[in-house]
Amino acid sequence: MIFLQPNALFLLLLLVPLVVLLHLIRSRYQRQRVSSVLLWRRLPRDFQAHATWRRPIWDVLLWLQLLAVTLCTLALARPSLPTAEARHLALVLDGSASMQAADVPPSRFEAARQIAHDLIDRLGQNDLVSLVLAGPRPQLLASERRRGALLAALQEAHPSDEAGDMATALALASSLAAAQPGQRTEVVAITDGAFDLDLDALPAAARFIQVGASGDNRAIREVSIRRPPRGGTTLAGFARLANTAPAEAEVRLQVVADGLVIHSRTVKLAGGGTSEAAFPVPEGTRRLVVALAPGDAQVADDRVELAAPASHPRRVLVVSESPGLWERVLRALPDVAIQSVAPGAYLVPPRDTVVLLDAFVPEPLPPNDLLVVNPSSSRLLATLGEVRQVRVHDFDSADPLLRGVDLSPVAASRGVVVQLPPWASAAADFEPEPQRSAPLLLHGTWQGQRVVVFAFDPYLSNLPQLAAFPVLMANTINWLTPGRTDEVQGGLEEETDIRPRPHQPIPAVRDLKGGPLPEQELWPWIAALGLLALGAEWWMYTRRL
């Protein structure tokens, strides 16, 4: 036992002698005439009134007073007993797709859940538990001392069909553990280890508890559906299969489009190898399912379901005095319907139509997505004049308009110097003057409309003769008509490798030394006993009156 306010014990040196002193002092009695003192002769001589001091009578009242004074003084000194050291346990539960494997019945995730349940059961009432689920986006499920709340959060956790981010989950858990000073911290990750981890140290040390018995798995690693680059009546499907078991396996690959089987074949998979399969997908397919039979311990990668690429026509209105160039290049693009009008016959088209304005900018501007070529000054952008002999000075190959496009050979005999507006960014520029650049190709969103600007006249350039021209136009139309995809992909890819792998404990960046042990204070109980002793003393005193 220790005292948090030991100076209060000095009160005992004052109060105990004071109580005893009060019992030493003899009261002076007054003389009274009585008829007889015969019955008083047997009383002790201490009760005679001739002396002021007398020895204390050690009766119950004196003992109760001394007990009350002692207990109340001890309560002021705040006696305490040291309790067990508080602990902060940060539990990381692997929620990746590989944890759905049933090589450990009923599944790896359920086995991990039971281990976490057992760890929570062993904790003391002062211990804190932070429960983190390592899914695609790690999240803190609970940070509690209450066992019931922790078990409820644990029961609500479920594995994902995607790869888990174990590195981020460990960083989150260790940061939570290290943020609690004065506690013994521990980070425990319950996982099958089917991931690569490159962490040298964490704020709090972490160790791993491994689940999983076998890594044998036959899986669909990837499925993709692509639209033909030149259009057509069918889509191209592709599947990559994998076998992580050492022995050769034979599986049945089945492709179902909108509920109808369109492809079925037997595939032999070498031990530890992969195989590819291609298949046609009818135009108009909405939902495609690729499945393997028979199933195995990991059911999450035996079936891949995905939506086929959307197919919808894109309408383009060409407003130009000479639309031939634009009609030729746009007809080469799939799902593009073209209409051409002269500037004098221009009328505002429907909102879902892309408007190509060639050397013509109407006022007011239409509310459509726009491709403006060889512009003039307008509310959309300001021009600063024209220059001759334009060559590309610099371009951004990562820009969505220039994906797969090399603009370095482009040259024009005439260009427009455009002031870059705040709503746009330049994909390519040129130098109208030495040490001065101006945008040649720019794009952005203006008042909710997507706008692309070619600040030169393609008729007066070599762009139509370059192989980059159709690709540039395809990228431009695709950017102006978002929501249409040429390829969709699905599958767990590397997550299909479910082989359990051990991981070494990760040390802490620095030692986290615990603070002083927490104490259980006893003063409320001692104070209650002191008040009880005072109450008993007062009761006995009143009974003697």
Buried (B, 14 or more C-beta within 10 A) or exposed (E): EEBEEEEBBEBBEEBBEEBBEEBEEBEEEEEEEEEEEEEEEEEEEEEEEEEEEBEEEEEEBBEBBBBBBBBBBBBBBBBBEEEEBBBBBBBBBBBBBBBBBBBBEEBBBBBBBEBBEEBBEEBEEBBBBBBBBBBBEBBBBBBBBEBEBBBEBBEEBEBBEBBBBBBBBBBBBBBBBBEBEBBBBBBBBBBBBBBEBEBEEBBBBBEBBBBBBBBBBBBBBBBBBBBEEEEEEBBBBBBBBBBBBEEEBEBEBBBBBEEEEBBEEEBEBEEEEBBEBEBBBBBEBEEBBBBBEEEBBBEBBBBBEBEBBEBEEBBBBBBBEEBEBBBEBBEBBBBBEBEBBEBEEBEBBEEEBBBBBBBBBBEEBBEBBBBBBBBBEBEBBBBEEBBEEBBBBEBBEEBEBBBEBBBBEBBBEBBBBBEBBEBBEBBBBBBBEEEEBBBBBBBBEBEEBBBBBBBBBBBBBEBEEBEBBBBBBBBBBBBBBEEBBBEBBBBBBEBBBBBBBEBEEBBBEEEBEEEEEBBEEBBEEBBEBBBBBBEBBEEEEEEEE
